[in-house]
Amino acid sequence: MLHSAIERQVTESGDLDWKERLPDSRNPKAPEEFAKDVAAMVNGGGGMIVYGVAEDRASSAAKEIVPVEAWTDATERKLRGWAYSLIQPPVHGLEFTPLEDGSDGSLAVVLSVPASLEMPHFAMKDDALRAPRRYGAQTVFMSERDIEQAYRTRFEDRRNSSRDLADLLDQAMSGLNDGTMLAAAARPTSPRPAYAGRISREDAGSILVSLVHGNPYLKGRDGFDYVDSHVRAGYRKWRSLGGHGGQASGVVEIHDDGSVSLAYQALVKGKGFETSDVHAVDAQQLSAHIVHLARATAERLDMISDYEISLVMSASGNLPIFIRSFEKGVDYLRDRDDLNGIHKFQPVTGILAANIRPEEALEMVRSLALDIMNQGGSTDLGKRYLKAKL
């Protein structure tokens, strides 16, 4: 790839930046320069920074490969730390890819910088926060008018994203019967492009199988047992609908843009349960299912994107929802009188970072689940359903 770029004299552009060397931590200005480069790329809509390629100063064209110093996990962690701490808002979803050159053993590193819904991103420059962006092959700083427009775009994108997530949730729940329903949706901040075409049945089926037959965040071997492993074609999506006793009680949707959603009907789980009661196992597993579904989708489709997540509950007839959790240290469910009736469930939201480490994903699962349980009057998750560590 790099040899071809050099032969064709590929020039730098708004989404491509050649760098001869990796940032040198011995240089006190290195963290600031790295943060500026990353912030400029993300403010321009994302792109690639390639370390290990010298450029022709006159034309900004790729000139030659210059082997970079040894690439290590420690180096990657250091650069990620700079991007997180020196850029505001922090940039998530950076993807570092080391490249071995088969002809002479040279090593280059490609940094993929995703697009962001949080523009403008600011980096420290000369003891002041500045908003850099790519302008062709150059890095410039945004004017006050540019920054104002970027904020307007950010707020509009947020409104649109919230509507899109709400639509995903509504679509998922629309196929279910009345009752108390739990639903979750995840939408990539960098959607799969339309030109990529439909997700294949094979890919959709593989994603669904991974959800149905297991979940890395749950104790035991529990999976999403509200649907089967059969996917059905829909409008720009694949869908699986399942049920108990002939009634639809669960649905999973995998959209062509990489968005995913699931919903299921809370089932009566024992004596003393009423129609608007939700067992703690259902409430806690909701976050585990959507995080696992989003990660499985991104991995199968080779997507590098953060995911926005939203989780909701609703009861027909506007009845208050009661999350029935166990008394601490005993084996019986808490009485309704000891719980908060949720008259209006507040959607629980979060950002699932691209390429998040498994242990961090588990922490996110637990955090989302705790936000759900808190609304029902419980202050801890207990040890029954979610793993404490991986």
N, C-alpha and C positions, 0 to 999 in steps of 0.2 A: 504493500500500500504506500509506504513512504518513498520507496524507490520510484514508483510510478508518479507520485506527486512531484518529485524532484525532476524527473525526466520531462514532465509536462509543464514544469515551472509554475505550479499552482501558487497563486498569490494569496496573501492574507485578505480577509474580508470581514464583514460584520459578524460572522459566526465562525471564523477560523483565525487562530492566532498562533504563529510559530514562535517557539522559545528554544534557545540554544541550550539552556541549562535549567535544572531544577532550582527552586529557591534555596539559597544557602543560608541556613540558620545562623551561621557565623556573622552574617551581614545584618546589622541592627535594622536596616531598612527593608529586609526581605519580607517580614510578615506584612508590612504596610503595602508593599508592591504586589504581593500575592493577593491580598484582600482587594486591592484596586482592580487587578486584572479579572478576578472572578466576579466582582460586583458589576464591572463594565459589561461582561459577557451576559450576565443574567438580566441586566437592565436593557440589553439589546434583544432579548427574546431567547437567549440561550445559544449554545454553540460548543465548539471544541477548542481547547488549548493543548497544543502538542509540544511536549518537552523532549528535546533531543534533535531538533532540526534547526540548523542555521539558515538565516534568510539573507537574500541580497538586499543590502540597505537601500539601494536605489529604486528597486522595483517591488520590494516586499515579497518576492517569490522565494519558494523553498529552494535552497542552494545545495546543502549537503547534510547527511546524518552525522551528528556529533554524539557519540555514545554518552548517555547520562551516567551519573554515579549509581552505585548499587541501589536498587529500589527495595525498600523493606516495609514491613507492616508499621514500624515505628515512624517512618517518614510519612506514610499515608495518614496515620493518626494525627501527626503534627500538623499537616496541611489542613485536614478536616477541622482541627481545633482552631486554627487561624480563621478559617471561613466562618466558623460558628461564633467566635468571640469578637472578631474585628469587623464584621459586617452586620449592619442593622437594617431591617430585620435579618436574622441569621439565614444563611442559604443552606437548604437541605437537598439531598438527592444527588450530591456530587458522585460521579462514577470515574474511578481511576482504572485504566487498563494498560498494563505493561505490555510492550510489544517486543518479542524476540525477532531479530533479523536473521533468517536462516543462512544467509550468505557469509556474514562475517561476525555474527554473534553480537552485534550492536543492540543496545536496549534503548527504547524510547518509551515514554509514558503519555497516554492520551487521557486528558481530563475532559469528561463530558459535563457540561454545565446545563442544567435543565431550565426551561422557562419557569416563570414564577407569577403567582397571583398577588404577590406582596410588593411589587414594584411601587415606588423606587427603593432600591437598596443603597445604603450609604456606607462608605468606608472612610477610615481616618486618612487624611492627607494633610501634612504640615500642621498637625495639631488641630485640625478642623474636620468635621464630618462633611464629605463631599459625595455627590452622586455621579459616579463615572458611567459612561456608556460607550459602546463601540460606534464609531462613525466611519464606515468603510474599514480600512486597515488601521485606522487611528483610534486612540482612546481619548475622548474629550469629557468635559464635565458638563452636566446638565445645567441649563439656565433655570432661573426661578419659574419662568413660564413652562419649561419642560417638566419640572418637578410638580407644578400644579396640575398639569395634564395627566401625569403619571398617577397622582393620587386620585383624580377623578376616575381614571380607568380602573384603578384598584377597587374603588368602592362599587363601581358598576359591575365589575367582574364578581365581586362578592355577592351582590344581589342576584346576579344571574346564576351563580353557583348554588346559592341557597334555594333558588327556584328549581334548578335542575335536580338537586338532591331530593327536594320535596316531591317532585314529579316521579322520581325513581321509587320513592317509598309508596306513593299513591298507586302506581302501577302494580307493584308487588302485592299490596294488600287487596287490590280490586278483585283478585281471583279467589279470595277466601270467603268463607261463610261468616255470618255475624258472630260476635263473641268478643272476647278480649284478645287482642292481637299484638304481637311484638314484631317489629320490623327494623331492618338496618340497611343502609345503602352506603356505597363507597364510590367516589367519582375521581378519576385521575386528573390532576391539575394540568398534565400534558396528555390530552386524550390521544388514543390511537387514531392516526389520520384516516380520512375517508378513502384515500387512494389505496390503502392497504387491503381494502375489500372486506368481505365477510370473514368472520372467524370460522374456521372449519369445524365440522361436526366432531371430528376427532379431537381437536383442541378443547372444544366446549365439553365434550364427554369426559376428557381427562381431568379437567378442572372440577367438574361435578363429582367424579369418583373420589378425588382427594378430599372433598368436603364431606361426602356421605359416609366414607369408610374410616374416618379418623380425624383427630384434631390434636396438634402438638401441645396445645395449651390446657387441655382438659385431662383430668385424672381418668385412669382407665383407658378404654379404647373407644370412647363415645365419639360419634360423628353426628352429622345433621340427618336424623332419621325421619324427618317429616316429608321427604321426597325420595324417589328412587333414583337410579343412575341413568335414566333415559332422558335425553334432551330432545326437545321439539322445536322446530324452526318458528320464529316469530318475526315481527317487523324489526329488522336490524338488531336482532338479539336471538339468543337461545333460551329456552325456558323448560323448567321441570316442575310439574305439579303433582303433589301426592296427597294422601289423606288417610284417615282412620275411619273404619266403619262406613265407607262409601261417601264420606264427606271430605271436601277439600280442606286440609288443615295446614299445608305448607307449600311454599313456592320459592324457587331460586331462578334468578334471571342473570344472564351474562350478555352484556351488550357489545356490539361491534366496536365501540370506541373504548372498550376496556372497563366501563362502568359495571358494577355488580350490585345486586340487591337480593335480599331474602326476607321472608316473612313467615310467621307461623302462628297458629291459634293456640293460646294457652289452654291446656286440657285440665279438666278437673282431676286432681291427683289424690284425693282421699276424703275421708269423712270430715265434714265441717267446712268443705270448700264451697264457695259460692261462685256465681258466673263471672264476677269481676276480680276473682282472686288469681294471682300469678305465683306459682311455686318458685322458690329461690333458685332452683336449678335452671329453670327457663330464663329467668332474669339475668343470671350470671353468664350463662352460656351464649347469650346473644352477642356480646362483644367478641367472644372467642370465635364464633362462627364467621362474623363479618371480616375480622382481621385475617383469619385463615383464608377465606374466599378471595379477598383482595390480593393477598400475597401470592396465592396459587395462580391467580389470573395473570399478575404481572410477570411471574416467573415463566409461565407457559408461553406467554406472548412476547417475551423478551422486551418488556416495557420498563423504562427507567423513569419513574414518575412518582411524586408524592400522591397520596390518596386522601381526599377529604371524606370523613366518615360522619354519619349521623345515625342515631339510634332512637327509636320512639316506641311508645306503647299507647294503645287506645282501647277503650271499652265501649261497646254499643250501649245506647241509651244514656250516655253521659254519666254512667255510674262511676263512683270513685274506685280506683284500682288499689288493691291491697297486695303487697308482696309478702308472701308467707315464708318467713325464714325460721330457722331453728333457734330455739333458746340456746345460749352459749353453754356448752358442756353437757347438754342433755339431748335426748333423742325424740323430742316432740316439737311441733310447730308453735310459734308464738300466737297468742290469741289476737284476733282483729283489734280488740280494745287497746292493745299495747303497740299498735302500729299506726303510722300516718296513712290516712287515705289520700291517694294522689288524685285530686280533682282535675288538675290540668298538668299532664306530664310535660316537663321541659325537655326538649330534645337534647340528648347528650352528644357532643361533637368532639372531634379531634382530627389531627393530621398524622397519617401514617407515612413516615418518611421512606423514600425509595431506598432499597438495599439496607433497611434497618436490620440490625443484628437480632437473632432469635430471642435472646434474653431481653432486649429492649422492647421487642414486640410483645412479649409476655407481660412486661410492666405496663404497657399501654392497655392490653386486655384487662388487666386487673384494675387499672385506673378508671377505665370506662365503666366496668362492672360496678365499682364502688360508687361512682356517681349515680348509677341507677338505684343501687341499694339505699343510698343516702336519702333519695327522694321518698323511699318507702319507710324511712325511720330506722334503718339498720346502719350501724356505724362501722361494721367490719364484714369481711367476706367469709370468714370461717375457713375451714380446711377441707370441705367436702367435695368441691366441684372443680375449682381452678388450681393448677399447679402453682406452688410458691416459687419454684425456680426450675430451670432447665438443666 
